[in-house]
């Protein structure tokens, strides 16, 4: 029997399993600790519609009285990264740009929670008297991008089937022209 025996701590298994699952991998990538399958590839133009809304969420142009504040300095010191509502649309937008190569459960759960919180915040406009229309407008990226995160598997599958049928139609048309 060796004098020193390697002891495996129970929490090491937890982190190993989390790193191998989709959730752990996405958390590692978001933190910048992983170098994995996140490669930019050419996407159809309709997939980039999330970028302007993600930029609006990142900027969060609002002041303390919940009024618009388009100060460019807010690009450096806005509430992004501290509050859920501006951070989640950016994370979901990034995950949607890498869609087939991301943890689908992470995208689905994050989108679902973002949609629920976004809808609750949108209802706050009708309940709370001090809630401004501008604050309601700033929650639209959270609602729309979260809804898109839930629907992206359906949209991509539909676009792929439409693309395949268009390719089949073109090849059939080319074969008819050859005859």
OpenMM code with the backbone's topology and positions (N, CA, C; nanometers):
from openmm import Vec3, app, unit

residues = "UNK UNK UNK UNK UNK UNK UNK UNK UNK UNK UNK UNK UNK UNK UNK UNK UNK UNK UNK UNK UNK UNK UNK UNK UNK UNK UNK UNK UNK UNK UNK UNK UNK UNK UNK UNK UNK UNK UNK UNK UNK UNK UNK UNK UNK UNK UNK UNK UNK UNK UNK UNK UNK UNK UNK UNK UNK UNK UNK UNK UNK UNK UNK UNK UNK UNK UNK UNK UNK UNK UNK UNK UNK UNK UNK UNK UNK UNK UNK UNK UNK UNK UNK UNK UNK UNK UNK UNK UNK UNK UNK UNK UNK UNK UNK UNK UNK UNK UNK UNK UNK UNK UNK UNK UNK UNK UNK UNK UNK UNK UNK UNK UNK UNK UNK UNK UNK UNK UNK UNK UNK UNK UNK UNK UNK UNK UNK UNK UNK UNK UNK UNK UNK UNK UNK UNK UNK UNK UNK UNK UNK UNK UNK UNK UNK UNK UNK UNK UNK UNK UNK UNK UNK UNK UNK UNK UNK UNK UNK UNK UNK UNK UNK UNK UNK UNK UNK UNK UNK UNK UNK UNK UNK UNK UNK UNK UNK UNK UNK".split()
positions = [
    Vec3(0.0838, -0.1171, 0.0000),
    Vec3(0.0000, 0.0000, 0.0000),
    Vec3(0.0886, 0.1237, 0.0000),
    Vec3(0.0593, 0.2167, -0.0911),
    Vec3(0.1434, 0.3371, -0.0956),
    Vec3(0.1235, 0.4219, 0.0300),
    Vec3(0.2269, 0.4951, 0.0577),
    Vec3(0.2250, 0.5758, 0.1788),
    Vec3(0.1250, 0.6916, 0.1665),
    Vec3(0.1232, 0.7573, 0.0492),
    Vec3(0.0299, 0.8683, 0.0259),
    Vec3(-0.0787, 0.8214, -0.0696),
    Vec3(-0.1982, 0.8347, -0.0308),
    Vec3(-0.3094, 0.7930, -0.1145),
    Vec3(-0.3827, 0.9176, -0.1638),
    Vec3(-0.4174, 0.9157, -0.2913),
    Vec3(-0.4867, 1.0297, -0.3500),
    Vec3(-0.6314, 1.0295, -0.3022),
    Vec3(-0.6722, 1.1392, -0.2439),
    Vec3(-0.8074, 1.1518, -0.1917),
    Vec3(-0.8878, 1.2355, -0.2909),
    Vec3(-1.0026, 1.1845, -0.3294),
    Vec3(-1.0897, 1.2567, -0.4224),
    Vec3(-1.2024, 1.3206, -0.3424),
    Vec3(-1.2050, 1.4518, -0.3423),
    Vec3(-1.3059, 1.5240, -0.2666),
    Vec3(-1.4405, 1.5171, -0.3380),
    Vec3(-1.5512, 1.5150, -0.2653),
    Vec3(-1.6821, 1.4998, -0.3293),
    Vec3(-1.7199, 1.6161, -0.4201),
    Vec3(-1.6776, 1.7371, -0.3879),
    Vec3(-1.7144, 1.8506, -0.4721),
    Vec3(-1.6394, 1.8520, -0.6037),
    Vec3(-1.5304, 1.7772, -0.6156),
    Vec3(-1.4576, 1.7702, -0.7421),
    Vec3(-1.5427, 1.6995, -0.8465),
    Vec3(-1.6140, 1.5937, -0.8083),
    Vec3(-1.7027, 1.5252, -0.9021),
    Vec3(-1.8123, 1.6174, -0.9513),
    Vec3(-1.8650, 1.7005, -0.8614),
    Vec3(-1.9710, 1.7928, -0.9012),
    Vec3(-1.9216, 1.8890, -1.0089),
    Vec3(-1.8043, 1.9474, -0.9891),
    Vec3(-1.7536, 2.0423, -1.0874),
    Vec3(-1.7125, 1.9732, -1.2168),
    Vec3(-1.6657, 1.8487, -1.2087),
    Vec3(-1.6314, 1.7755, -1.3297),
    Vec3(-1.7566, 1.7479, -1.4114),
    Vec3(-1.8642, 1.7052, -1.3456),
    Vec3(-1.9889, 1.6819, -1.4170),
    Vec3(-2.0475, 1.8115, -1.4713),
    Vec3(-2.0397, 1.9207, -1.3958),
    Vec3(-2.0931, 2.0489, -1.4427),
    Vec3(-2.0137, 2.0986, -1.5630),
    Vec3(-1.8831, 2.0754, -1.5631),
    Vec3(-1.8013, 2.1200, -1.6754),
    Vec3(-1.8327, 2.0384, -1.8007),
    Vec3(-1.8660, 1.9112, -1.7842),
    Vec3(-1.8950, 1.8269, -1.8995),
    Vec3(-2.0372, 1.8457, -1.9510),
    Vec3(-2.1267, 1.8948, -1.8680),
    Vec3(-2.2641, 1.9161, -1.9136),
    Vec3(-2.2728, 2.0489, -1.9871),
    Vec3(-2.3847, 2.0732, -2.0504),
    Vec3(-2.4023, 2.1963, -2.1269),
    Vec3(-2.3988, 2.3197, -2.0408),
    Vec3(-2.4582, 2.3131, -1.9205),
    Vec3(-2.4652, 2.4310, -1.8357),
    Vec3(-2.3263, 2.4739, -1.7909),
    Vec3(-2.2468, 2.3781, -1.7464),
    Vec3(-2.1122, 2.4126, -1.7016),
    Vec3(-2.0274, 2.4686, -1.8136),
    Vec3(-2.0407, 2.4102, -1.9329),
    Vec3(-1.9625, 2.4568, -2.0466),
    Vec3(-1.9996, 2.5994, -2.0832),
    Vec3(-2.1292, 2.6298, -2.0856),
    Vec3(-2.1699, 2.7662, -2.1181),
    Vec3(-2.1263, 2.8643, -2.0113),
    Vec3(-2.1320, 2.8256, -1.8844),
    Vec3(-2.0840, 2.9147, -1.7788),
    Vec3(-1.9347, 2.9397, -1.7938),
    Vec3(-1.8595, 2.8371, -1.8276),
    Vec3(-1.7162, 2.8554, -1.8464),
    Vec3(-1.6891, 2.9466, -1.9652),
    Vec3(-1.7661, 2.9322, -2.0719),
    Vec3(-1.7436, 3.0155, -2.1902),
    Vec3(-1.7811, 3.1592, -2.1615),
    Vec3(-1.8921, 3.1806, -2.0916),
    Vec3(-1.9325, 3.3167, -2.0589),
    Vec3(-1.8267, 3.3822, -1.9726),
    Vec3(-1.7668, 3.3087, -1.8828),
    Vec3(-1.6611, 3.3644, -1.7996),
    Vec3(-1.5282, 3.3751, -1.8735),
    Vec3(-1.5199, 3.3213, -1.9916),
    Vec3(-1.3972, 3.3287, -2.0702),
    Vec3(-1.2926, 3.2271, -2.0301),
    Vec3(-1.3336, 3.1201, -1.9630),
    Vec3(-1.2365, 3.0220, -1.9157),
    Vec3(-1.2236, 2.9010, -2.0072),
    Vec3(-1.3066, 2.8920, -2.1085),
    Vec3(-1.3018, 2.7752, -2.1966),
    Vec3(-1.2702, 2.8181, -2.3392),
    Vec3(-1.2012, 2.7319, -2.4078),
    Vec3(-1.1735, 2.7538, -2.5504),
    Vec3(-1.2336, 2.6372, -2.6254),
    Vec3(-1.3631, 2.6439, -2.6504),
    Vec3(-1.4310, 2.5293, -2.7104),
    Vec3(-1.4987, 2.5701, -2.8391),
    Vec3(-1.6010, 2.5066, -2.8753),
    Vec3(-1.6668, 2.5073, -3.0045),
    Vec3(-1.7388, 2.6363, -3.0388),
    Vec3(-1.6974, 2.7467, -2.9868),
    Vec3(-1.7636, 2.8733, -3.0119),
    Vec3(-1.6857, 2.9474, -3.1192),
    Vec3(-1.7168, 2.9144, -3.2428),
    Vec3(-1.6489, 2.9731, -3.3586),
    Vec3(-1.7528, 3.0493, -3.4385),
    Vec3(-1.7209, 3.1718, -3.4760),
    Vec3(-1.8139, 3.2483, -3.5583),
    Vec3(-1.8155, 3.1901, -3.6990),
    Vec3(-1.9328, 3.1616, -3.7471),
    Vec3(-1.9518, 3.1152, -3.8835),
    Vec3(-2.0512, 3.2097, -3.9504),
    Vec3(-2.0552, 3.2038, -4.0807),
    Vec3(-2.1488, 3.2882, -4.1537),
    Vec3(-2.2907, 3.2387, -4.1274),
    Vec3(-2.3735, 3.3310, -4.0853),
    Vec3(-2.5129, 3.2987, -4.0545),
    Vec3(-2.6034, 3.3704, -4.1528),
    Vec3(-2.7253, 3.3227, -4.1697),
    Vec3(-2.8209, 3.3984, -4.2512),
    Vec3(-2.8457, 3.5357, -4.1885),
    Vec3(-2.8810, 3.6325, -4.2703),
    Vec3(-2.8959, 3.7705, -4.2234),
    Vec3(-3.0048, 3.7838, -4.1179),
    Vec3(-3.1059, 3.7005, -4.1225),
    Vec3(-3.2155, 3.7144, -4.0270),
    Vec3(-3.1734, 3.6784, -3.8857),
    Vec3(-3.0624, 3.6105, -3.8669),
    Vec3(-3.0173, 3.5729, -3.7321),
    Vec3(-2.9508, 3.6887, -3.6582),
    Vec3(-2.9142, 3.7969, -3.7287),
    Vec3(-2.8432, 3.9082, -3.6651),
    Vec3(-2.9358, 4.0169, -3.6121),
    Vec3(-3.0663, 3.9993, -3.6166),
    Vec3(-3.1572, 4.1027, -3.5707),
    Vec3(-3.1447, 4.1277, -3.4215),
    Vec3(-3.0855, 4.0354, -3.3470),
    Vec3(-3.0729, 4.0513, -3.2021),
    Vec3(-2.9650, 4.1513, -3.1627),
    Vec3(-2.8734, 4.1815, -3.2529),
    Vec3(-2.7610, 4.2675, -3.2162),
    Vec3(-2.8015, 4.4101, -3.1776),
    Vec3(-2.8898, 4.4800, -3.2513),
    Vec3(-2.9270, 4.6145, -3.2052),
    Vec3(-2.9975, 4.6144, -3.0694),
    Vec3(-3.0834, 4.5153, -3.0458),
    Vec3(-3.1503, 4.5078, -2.9160),
    Vec3(-3.0521, 4.4710, -2.8047),
    Vec3(-2.9559, 4.3849, -2.8343),
    Vec3(-2.8544, 4.3511, -2.7347),
    Vec3(-2.7673, 4.4732, -2.7037),
    Vec3(-2.7383, 4.5541, -2.8060),
    Vec3(-2.6622, 4.6761, -2.7826),
    Vec3(-2.7412, 4.7737, -2.6949),
    Vec3(-2.8712, 4.7858, -2.7200),
    Vec3(-2.9556, 4.8722, -2.6358),
    Vec3(-2.9570, 4.8225, -2.4920),
    Vec3(-2.9657, 4.6915, -2.4730),
    Vec3(-2.9645, 4.6358, -2.3379),
    Vec3(-2.8288, 4.6565, -2.2717),
    Vec3(-2.7210, 4.6440, -2.3498),
    Vec3(-2.5872, 4.6661, -2.2949),
    Vec3(-2.5684, 4.8114, -2.2543),
    Vec3(-2.6186, 4.9028, -2.3345),
    Vec3(-2.6032, 5.0460, -2.3076),
    Vec3(-2.6901, 5.0881, -2.1886),
    Vec3(-2.8119, 5.0415, -2.1830),
    Vec3(-2.9085, 5.0774, -2.0785),
    Vec3(-2.9138, 5.2276, -2.0562),
    Vec3(-2.9563, 5.3055, -2.1553),
    Vec3(-2.9542, 5.4520, -2.1399),
    Vec3(-3.0692, 5.5025, -2.0531),
    Vec3(-3.0477, 5.4997, -1.9219),
    Vec3(-3.1508, 5.5442, -1.8269),
    Vec3(-3.0817, 5.6108, -1.7091),
    Vec3(-3.1446, 5.7143, -1.6543),
    Vec3(-3.0868, 5.7814, -1.5387),
    Vec3(-3.1566, 5.7364, -1.4105),
    Vec3(-3.1246, 5.8009, -1.2986),
    Vec3(-3.1784, 5.7586, -1.1692),
    Vec3(-3.3284, 5.7827, -1.1570),
    Vec3(-3.3815, 5.8791, -1.2332),
    Vec3(-3.5250, 5.9075, -1.2285),
    Vec3(-3.6021, 5.8258, -1.3337),
    Vec3(-3.5387, 5.7277, -1.3931),
    Vec3(-3.5957, 5.6392, -1.4947),
    Vec3(-3.6333, 5.7126, -1.6231),
    Vec3(-3.5567, 5.8148, -1.6578),
    Vec3(-3.5752, 5.8895, -1.7817),
    Vec3(-3.4625, 5.8557, -1.8782),
    Vec3(-3.4818, 5.8803, -2.0084),
    Vec3(-3.3758, 5.8498, -2.1049),
    Vec3(-3.2499, 5.9323, -2.0798),
    Vec3(-3.1354, 5.8680, -2.0933),
    Vec3(-3.0061, 5.9351, -2.0781),
    Vec3(-2.9107, 5.8717, -2.1784),
    Vec3(-2.8899, 5.9391, -2.2922),
    Vec3(-2.8087, 5.8831, -2.3996),
    Vec3(-2.6623, 5.9245, -2.3886),
    Vec3(-2.6126, 5.9328, -2.2706),
    Vec3(-2.4734, 5.9670, -2.2473),
    Vec3(-2.3853, 5.8506, -2.2942),
    Vec3(-2.2881, 5.8755, -2.3850),
    Vec3(-2.2022, 5.7654, -2.4303),
    Vec3(-2.1171, 5.7053, -2.3187),
    Vec3(-2.1002, 5.7795, -2.2100),
    Vec3(-2.0239, 5.7260, -2.0977),
    Vec3(-2.0942, 5.6054, -2.0341),
    Vec3(-2.2253, 5.5948, -2.0555),
    Vec3(-2.2988, 5.4802, -2.0025),
    Vec3(-2.2585, 5.3489, -2.0703),
    Vec3(-2.1913, 5.3571, -2.1832),
    Vec3(-2.1393, 5.2344, -2.2439),
    Vec3(-2.0315, 5.1714, -2.1567),
    Vec3(-1.9686, 5.2529, -2.0723),
    Vec3(-1.8648, 5.2016, -1.9836),
    Vec3(-1.9147, 5.1730, -1.8427),
    Vec3(-2.0144, 5.2494, -1.7963),
    Vec3(-2.0557, 5.2319, -1.6567),
    Vec3(-2.2067, 5.2187, -1.6414),
    Vec3(-2.2700, 5.1471, -1.7310),
    Vec3(-2.4144, 5.1253, -1.7180),
    Vec3(-2.4396, 5.0117, -1.6189),
    Vec3(-2.5654, 4.9753, -1.6054),
    Vec3(-2.6019, 4.8698, -1.5106),
    Vec3(-2.5856, 4.7303, -1.5696),
    Vec3(-2.5271, 4.7208, -1.6881),
    Vec3(-2.5038, 4.5897, -1.7489),
    Vec3(-2.4084, 4.5095, -1.6609),
    Vec3(-2.4386, 4.3851, -1.6428),
    Vec3(-2.3545, 4.2974, -1.5620),
    Vec3(-2.3925, 4.2962, -1.4156),
    Vec3(-2.4697, 4.3949, -1.3713),
    Vec3(-2.5116, 4.4018, -1.2322),
    Vec3(-2.6585, 4.3619, -1.2196),
    Vec3(-2.7385, 4.4047, -1.3143),
    Vec3(-2.8820, 4.3761, -1.3103),
    Vec3(-2.9172, 4.2674, -1.4111),
    Vec3(-3.0194, 4.1906, -1.3794),
    Vec3(-3.0608, 4.0796, -1.4638),
    Vec3(-3.1151, 4.1274, -1.5981),
    Vec3(-3.1966, 4.2317, -1.5954),
    Vec3(-3.2702, 4.2730, -1.7154),
    Vec3(-3.1809, 4.3218, -1.8295),
    Vec3(-3.0730, 4.3956, -1.8076),
    Vec3(-2.9881, 4.4294, -1.9211),
    Vec3(-2.8858, 4.3210, -1.9562),
    Vec3(-2.8536, 4.2336, -1.8629),
    Vec3(-2.7496, 4.1341, -1.8887),
    Vec3(-2.8031, 4.0138, -1.9662),
    Vec3(-2.9194, 3.9665, -1.9317),
    Vec3(-2.9745, 3.8459, -1.9920),
    Vec3(-2.9949, 3.8563, -2.1428),
    Vec3(-3.0464, 3.9692, -2.1975),
    Vec3(-3.0604, 3.9746, -2.3434),
    Vec3(-2.9272, 3.9638, -2.4169),
    Vec3(-2.8218, 4.0181, -2.3591),
    Vec3(-2.6908, 4.0097, -2.4243),
    Vec3(-2.6405, 3.8655, -2.4233),
    Vec3(-2.6569, 3.7973, -2.3107),
    Vec3(-2.6127, 3.6575, -2.3019),
    Vec3(-2.6928, 3.5698, -2.3974),
    Vec3(-2.8242, 3.5890, -2.4020),
    Vec3(-2.9081, 3.5086, -2.4913),
    Vec3(-2.8763, 3.5409, -2.6369),
    Vec3(-2.8482, 3.6686, -2.6675),
    Vec3(-2.8129, 3.7055, -2.8051),
    Vec3(-2.6833, 3.6373, -2.8477),
    Vec3(-2.5850, 3.6339, -2.7592),
    Vec3(-2.4583, 3.5664, -2.7915),
    Vec3(-2.4819, 3.4171, -2.8106),
    Vec3(-2.5591, 3.3564, -2.7211),
    Vec3(-2.5881, 3.2138, -2.7344),
    Vec3(-2.6672, 3.1846, -2.8617),
    Vec3(-2.7566, 3.2758, -2.9005),
    Vec3(-2.8346, 3.2512, -3.0222),
    Vec3(-2.7490, 3.2640, -3.1483),
    Vec3(-2.6442, 3.3440, -3.1431),
    Vec3(-2.5559, 3.3532, -3.2594),
    Vec3(-2.4706, 3.2276, -3.2759),
    Vec3(-2.4460, 3.1577, -3.1656),
    Vec3(-2.3720, 3.0326, -3.1703),
    Vec3(-2.4659, 2.9132, -3.1644),
    Vec3(-2.5935, 2.9290, -3.1958),
    Vec3(-2.6994, 2.8355, -3.1559),
    Vec3(-2.6718, 2.6862, -3.1716),
    Vec3(-2.6402, 2.6320, -3.2833),
    Vec3(-2.6349, 2.4853, -3.2815),
    Vec3(-2.5244, 2.4299, -3.1922),
    Vec3(-2.4266, 2.5103, -3.1560),
    Vec3(-2.3122, 2.4611, -3.0798),
    Vec3(-2.3130, 2.5088, -2.9350),
    Vec3(-2.4303, 2.5375, -2.8792),
    Vec3(-2.4404, 2.5788, -2.7394),
    Vec3(-2.5229, 2.4761, -2.6627),
    Vec3(-2.5169, 2.4869, -2.5319),
    Vec3(-2.6017, 2.4016, -2.4502),
    Vec3(-2.7465, 2.4441, -2.4667),
    Vec3(-2.8241, 2.3586, -2.5277),
    Vec3(-2.9628, 2.3943, -2.5577),
    Vec3(-3.0456, 2.4119, -2.4312),
    Vec3(-3.0128, 2.3385, -2.3258),
    Vec3(-3.0851, 2.3535, -2.2001),
    Vec3(-3.0554, 2.4880, -2.1365),
    Vec3(-2.9326, 2.5329, -2.1454),
    Vec3(-2.8971, 2.6639, -2.0896),
    Vec3(-2.9707, 2.7740, -2.1636),
    Vec3(-2.9731, 2.7665, -2.2955),
    Vec3(-3.0434, 2.8664, -2.3752),
    Vec3(-3.1929, 2.8640, -2.3434),
    Vec3(-3.2495, 2.7461, -2.3335),
    Vec3(-3.3930, 2.7329, -2.3079),
    Vec3(-3.4309, 2.7838, -2.1692),
    Vec3(-3.3558, 2.7461, -2.0674),
    Vec3(-3.3881, 2.7866, -1.9301),
    Vec3(-3.3653, 2.9365, -1.9116),
    Vec3(-3.2548, 2.9873, -1.9624),
    Vec3(-3.2275, 3.1305, -1.9510),
    Vec3(-3.3328, 3.2121, -2.0248),
    Vec3(-3.3733, 3.1670, -2.1408),
    Vec3(-3.4764, 3.2374, -2.2170),
    Vec3(-3.6103, 3.2341, -2.1456),
    Vec3(-3.6449, 3.1199, -2.0884),
    Vec3(-3.7728, 3.1088, -2.0178),
    Vec3(-3.7768, 3.2011, -1.8962),
    Vec3(-3.6714, 3.2000, -1.8168),
    Vec3(-3.6663, 3.2870, -1.6986),
    Vec3(-3.6654, 3.4338, -1.7416),
    Vec3(-3.5908, 3.4663, -1.8470),
    Vec3(-3.5887, 3.6034, -1.8973),
    Vec3(-3.7248, 3.6494, -1.9462),
    Vec3(-3.7983, 3.5607, -2.0128),
    Vec3(-3.9315, 3.5969, -2.0610),
    Vec3(-4.0273, 3.6207, -1.9448),
    Vec3(-4.0228, 3.5359, -1.8442),
    Vec3(-4.1108, 3.5528, -1.7281),
    Vec3(-4.0794, 3.6840, -1.6560),
    Vec3(-3.9523, 3.7106, -1.6288),
    Vec3(-3.9157, 3.8341, -1.5586),
    Vec3(-3.9454, 3.9558, -1.6443),
    Vec3(-3.9220, 3.9464, -1.7753),
    Vec3(-3.9536, 4.0582, -1.8639),
    Vec3(-4.1019, 4.0892, -1.8676),
    Vec3(-4.1855, 3.9866, -1.8703),
    Vec3(-4.3303, 4.0086, -1.8699),
    Vec3(-4.3776, 4.0667, -1.7368),
    Vec3(-4.3191, 4.0205, -1.6258),
    Vec3(-4.3547, 4.0787, -1.4963),
    Vec3(-4.3146, 4.2261, -1.4901),
    Vec3(-4.1978, 4.2592, -1.5439),
    Vec3(-4.1557, 4.3997, -1.5450),
    Vec3(-4.2422, 4.4826, -1.6378),
    Vec3(-4.2882, 4.4251, -1.7471),
    Vec3(-4.3775, 4.4984, -1.8369),
    Vec3(-4.5121, 4.5240, -1.7684),
    Vec3(-4.5602, 4.4296, -1.6896),
    Vec3(-4.6850, 4.4505, -1.6167),
    Vec3(-4.6696, 4.5543, -1.5061),
    Vec3(-4.5477, 4.5761, -1.4596),
    Vec3(-4.5238, 4.6757, -1.3557),
    Vec3(-4.5599, 4.8158, -1.4019),
    Vec3(-4.5548, 4.8397, -1.5326),
    Vec3(-4.5917, 4.9710, -1.5846),
    Vec3(-4.7369, 5.0043, -1.5512),
    Vec3(-4.8213, 4.9050, -1.5488),
    Vec3(-4.9630, 4.9263, -1.5222),
    Vec3(-4.9965, 4.9225, -1.3730),
    Vec3(-4.9043, 4.8718, -1.2917),
    Vec3(-4.9299, 4.8578, -1.1484),
    Vec3(-4.8630, 4.9690, -1.0676),
    Vec3(-4.7369, 4.9992, -1.0990),
    Vec3(-4.6600, 5.0967, -1.0213),
    Vec3(-4.6737, 5.2356, -1.0838),
    Vec3(-4.7084, 5.3365, -1.0061),
    Vec3(-4.7298, 5.4694, -1.0639),
    Vec3(-4.6010, 5.5379, -1.1101),
    Vec3(-4.4866, 5.5084, -1.0503),
    Vec3(-4.3617, 5.5760, -1.0876),
    Vec3(-4.2868, 5.5068, -1.2014),
    Vec3(-4.3387, 5.3997, -1.2506),
    Vec3(-4.2739, 5.3241, -1.3584),
    Vec3(-4.2941, 5.3992, -1.4900),
    Vec3(-4.1861, 5.4351, -1.5566),
    Vec3(-4.1968, 5.5183, -1.6766),
    Vec3(-4.2100, 5.4332, -1.8025),
    Vec3(-4.2579, 5.4970, -1.9057),
    Vec3(-4.2704, 5.4294, -2.0343),
    Vec3(-4.1320, 5.3936, -2.0901),
    Vec3(-4.0323, 5.4761, -2.0584),
    Vec3(-3.8962, 5.4482, -2.1050),
    Vec3(-3.8414, 5.3208, -2.0403),
    Vec3(-3.8702, 5.3011, -1.9136),
    Vec3(-3.8265, 5.1789, -1.8468),
    Vec3(-3.8964, 5.0571, -1.9064),
    Vec3(-4.0226, 5.0738, -1.9419),
    Vec3(-4.0940, 4.9667, -2.0110),
    Vec3(-4.0290, 4.9370, -2.1459),
    Vec3(-3.9909, 5.0420, -2.2180),
    Vec3(-3.9255, 5.0249, -2.3478),
    Vec3(-3.7908, 4.9536, -2.3338),
    Vec3(-3.7179, 4.9819, -2.2262),
    Vec3(-3.5884, 4.9160, -2.2058),
    Vec3(-3.6023, 4.7684, -2.1695),
    Vec3(-3.7215, 4.7243, -2.1345),
    Vec3(-3.7417, 4.5824, -2.1079),
    Vec3(-3.7865, 4.5054, -2.2322),
    Vec3(-3.8105, 4.5734, -2.3426),
    Vec3(-3.8481, 4.5017, -2.4651),
    Vec3(-3.7354, 4.4141, -2.5186),
    Vec3(-3.6056, 4.4542, -2.5092),
    Vec3(-3.5031, 4.3575, -2.5520),
    Vec3(-3.5066, 4.2284, -2.4721),
    Vec3(-3.5328, 4.2386, -2.3418),
    Vec3(-3.5407, 4.1176, -2.2600),
    Vec3(-3.6558, 4.0287, -2.3055),
    Vec3(-3.7711, 4.0872, -2.3319),
    Vec3(-3.8874, 4.0077, -2.3722),
    Vec3(-3.8666, 3.9477, -2.5109),
    Vec3(-3.8261, 4.0307, -2.6076),
    Vec3(-3.8154, 3.9833, -2.7459),
    Vec3(-3.7018, 3.8831, -2.7652),
    Vec3(-3.5848, 3.9116, -2.7070),
    Vec3(-3.4717, 3.8201, -2.7249),
    Vec3(-3.4960, 3.6909, -2.6473),
    Vec3(-3.5620, 3.6978, -2.5323),
    Vec3(-3.5940, 3.5748, -2.4587),
    Vec3(-3.6939, 3.4901, -2.5361),
    Vec3(-3.7925, 3.5539, -2.5951),
    Vec3(-3.8880, 3.4801, -2.6782),
    Vec3(-3.8178, 3.4178, -2.7987),
    Vec3(-3.7258, 3.4916, -2.8579),
    Vec3(-3.6476, 3.4388, -2.9701),
    Vec3(-3.5607, 3.3208, -2.9253),
    Vec3(-3.5039, 3.3294, -2.8056),
    Vec3(-3.4242, 3.2182, -2.7538),
    Vec3(-3.5055, 3.0918, -2.7359),
    Vec3(-3.6331, 3.1074, -2.7032),
    Vec3(-3.7204, 2.9903, -2.6920),
    Vec3(-3.7610, 2.9365, -2.8284),
    Vec3(-3.7739, 3.0246, -2.9268),
    Vec3(-3.8229, 2.9831, -3.0586),
    Vec3(-3.7132, 2.9516, -3.1591),
    Vec3(-3.5871, 2.9777, -3.1272),
    Vec3(-3.4805, 2.9610, -3.2267),
    Vec3(-3.4670, 2.8182, -3.2783),
    Vec3(-3.4882, 2.7119, -3.1992),
    Vec3(-3.4803, 2.5779, -3.2592),
    Vec3(-3.5838, 2.5572, -3.3692),
    Vec3(-3.7039, 2.6094, -3.3482),
    Vec3(-3.8094, 2.5954, -3.4486),
    Vec3(-3.7758, 2.6781, -3.5721),
    Vec3(-3.7288, 2.8018, -3.5504),
    Vec3(-3.6977, 2.8906, -3.6630),
    Vec3(-3.5821, 2.8382, -3.7470),
    Vec3(-3.4783, 2.7875, -3.6819),
    Vec3(-3.3629, 2.7346, -3.7559),
    Vec3(-3.4013, 2.6082, -3.8312),
    Vec3(-3.4802, 2.5217, -3.7680),
    Vec3(-3.5245, 2.3995, -3.8373),
    Vec3(-3.6102, 2.4344, -3.9576),
    Vec3(-3.6980, 2.5325, -3.9453),
    Vec3(-3.7824, 2.5741, -4.0568),
    Vec3(-3.6977, 2.6340, -4.1688),
    Vec3(-3.6014, 2.7182, -4.1326),
    Vec3(-3.5146, 2.7792, -4.2338),
    Vec3(-3.4309, 2.6736, -4.3052),
    Vec3(-3.3845, 2.5724, -4.2320),
    Vec3(-3.3057, 2.4664, -4.2955),
    Vec3(-3.3909, 2.3843, -4.3910),
    Vec3(-3.5154, 2.3544, -4.3521),
    Vec3(-3.6008, 2.2772, -4.4428),
    Vec3(-3.6372, 2.3601, -4.5652),
    Vec3(-3.6579, 2.4898, -4.5482),
    Vec3(-3.6855, 2.5759, -4.6629),
    Vec3(-3.5634, 2.5853, -4.7531),
    Vec3(-3.4451, 2.5921, -4.6927),
    Vec3(-3.3219, 2.5969, -4.7721),
    Vec3(-3.2986, 2.4684, -4.8481),
    Vec3(-3.3260, 2.3538, -4.7832),
    Vec3(-3.3088, 2.2253, -4.8510),
    Vec3(-3.4084, 2.2099, -4.9646),
    Vec3(-3.5321, 2.2541, -4.9437),
    Vec3(-3.6307, 2.2415, -5.0512),
    Vec3(-3.5962, 2.3355, -5.1666),
    Vec3(-3.5399, 2.4526, -5.1355),
    Vec3(-3.4975, 2.5435, -5.2424),
    Vec3(-3.3795, 2.4842, -5.3196),
    Vec3(-3.2890, 2.4183, -5.2497),
    Vec3(-3.1749, 2.3546, -5.3174),
    Vec3(-3.2244, 2.2408, -5.4051),
    Vec3(-3.3209, 2.1602, -5.3539),
    Vec3(-3.3763, 2.0514, -5.4345),
    Vec3(-3.4481, 2.1056, -5.5579),
    Vec3(-3.5206, 2.2153, -5.5402),
    Vec3(-3.5923, 2.2740, -5.6539),
    Vec3(-3.4935, 2.3260, -5.7584),
    Vec3(-3.3849, 2.3886, -5.7124),
    Vec3(-3.2832, 2.4382, -5.8060),
    Vec3(-3.2156, 2.3242, -5.8801),
    Vec3(-3.1833, 2.2159, -5.8072),
    Vec3(-3.1164, 2.1043, -5.8738),
    Vec3(-3.2110, 2.0352, -5.9718),
    Vec3(-3.3394, 2.0262, -5.9371),
    Vec3(-3.4362, 1.9674, -6.0306),
    Vec3(-3.4525, 2.0560, -6.1533),
    Vec3(-3.4541, 2.1873, -6.1331),
    Vec3(-3.4650, 2.2803, -6.2449),
    Vec3(-3.3412, 2.2712, -6.3336),
    Vec3(-3.2235, 2.2582, -6.2741),
    Vec3(-3.1001, 2.2454, -6.3531),
    Vec3(-3.0990, 2.1152, -6.4318),
    Vec3(-3.1508, 2.0085, -6.3732),
    Vec3(-3.1555, 1.8819, -6.4461),
    Vec3(-3.2521, 1.8890, -6.5606),
    Vec3(-3.3638, 1.9604, -6.5446),
    Vec3(-3.4582, 1.9771, -6.6552),
    Vec3(-3.3958, 2.0591, -6.7688),
    Vec3(-3.3164, 2.1579, -6.7356),
    Vec3(-3.2524, 2.2401, -6.8377),
    Vec3(-3.1468, 2.1618, -6.9150),
    Vec3(-3.0865, 2.0641, -6.8476),
    Vec3(-2.9832, 1.9830, -6.9139),
    Vec3(-3.0468, 1.8883, -7.0156),
    Vec3(-3.1702, 1.8486, -6.9910),
    Vec3(-3.2388, 1.7547, -7.0801),
    Vec3(-3.2821, 1.8255, -7.2001),
] * unit.nanometer
topology = app.Topology()
chain = topology.addChain("A")
for resn in residues:
    res = topology.addResidue(resn, chain)
    for name in ("N", "CA", "C"):
        topology.addAtom(name, app.Element.getBySymbol(name[0]), res)
